[in-house]
Amino acid sequence: MPNTITKIGNHSFSSCFQLKSIILSPKIKTIGELAFAGCSELESIVLPNSVTTIGAAAFQNCTLLSQITLPNNLTEISASLFNGCECLTDIVLPDKITYIGDYAFNGCKSLSGISLPNELIFIDAFAFQDCRNIVSVEIPDAVLHIGSNPFKNCSSLESINVGKNNASYHSYDGALYQDASAPILKSCPGAKKNLKIEETTETLDSSCFSGCENLEEIIIPHSVRDIYSNAFDGCYSLKKVQCEIENEFYCGADFPNYDATLLVPKGMVDYYSETEPWCNFKYIKDIEYSSIDDILCDERQDFQITDGRIVFLRELSVEIFDAGGRLIYKGNSFNIPELRKGVYIIKTANQITKAIIN
């Protein structure tokens, strides 16, 4: 390409099916929308550092594209930029990236990992949908907005981890939550087989479990008030749904497998049997809780109660149950959330102990 070229317009090379390689002008500043979309033989490309803007879907459906070098001064990954680039194995996002658009990496099935830059502020809806080889994601502290489940159908994803200093989001049991007056579950990792939703959660966001094809069991706590559409799309492996909600609530989601067993609060089988979508479950049963008085506990303990919190003296794997026998926390002893006043059962590998928070 001549060195005088400063801009590649919209659709310039769109659907050039036999284009295999191109050397761009070192003076190019702008690459337009769909500029290389559908260049199905293009395997690699180096973008000069002069480029500051890349339009939406510029490399969409470049199905053989496996390597691309992005310019250092780029600040946005536009919508659908690499949508359908199923051979893209690795990509380094420039440090100045603050925005990742919707469907930006949708269908990048060979992408094995992604390192999000520290200055990133905005991740739009379904940005990494169908990235089936990604195992873990670190959400930087600066992120302020995340759209509808950006990790939908990421079937190998085991955990979404949020920086400790992030003011808008946090993670719990590997799932992504938005901080609000009560937590909003945004995304569940696709590799999870079971999940205990964080206590006090009031909203299951649209598509939050969508594509969790490995999920077998889920406990929905009594605090939930809204379950939005498509929340459980693609959860075909579900075998048990324990819904602890006792008050009226909104559910706009369907379940793909109504052969699963639905467990509900004692005395509420009739209510759930007459209410959509729960009435579609073939098997609806009461939850059976163990009495807290039936549990024999050790006198010694590895924790102390400090300012209403359970503080362990050493790192352990721990399970915490409330007085009704509900599992409310499972994980590292150093990450136990603040709990409400009450009696709890603390279970580790070596002991079972009661704890009272006043």
Secondary structure, DSSP 8 states (H G I E B T S, - for coil): --TT--EE-TTTTTT-TT-------TT--EE-TTTTTT-TT--EEE--TT--EE-TTTTTT-TT--EEE--TT--EE-TTTTTT-TT-------TT--EE-TTTTTT-TT-------TT--EE-TTTTTT-TT--EEEE-TT--EE-S-TTTT-TT--EEEE-TT-SSEEEETTEEEE-SSS-EEEE--TT-SEEE--TT--EE-TTTTTT-TT--EEEE-TT--EE-TTTTTT-TT--EEEE---S--EE----S-TTSEEEE-TT-HHHHHTSTTGGG-SEEEE-----GGG----S--SEEEETTEEEESS--EEEEE-TTS-EEEEEEGGG-----SEEEEEE-SS-EEEEEE-
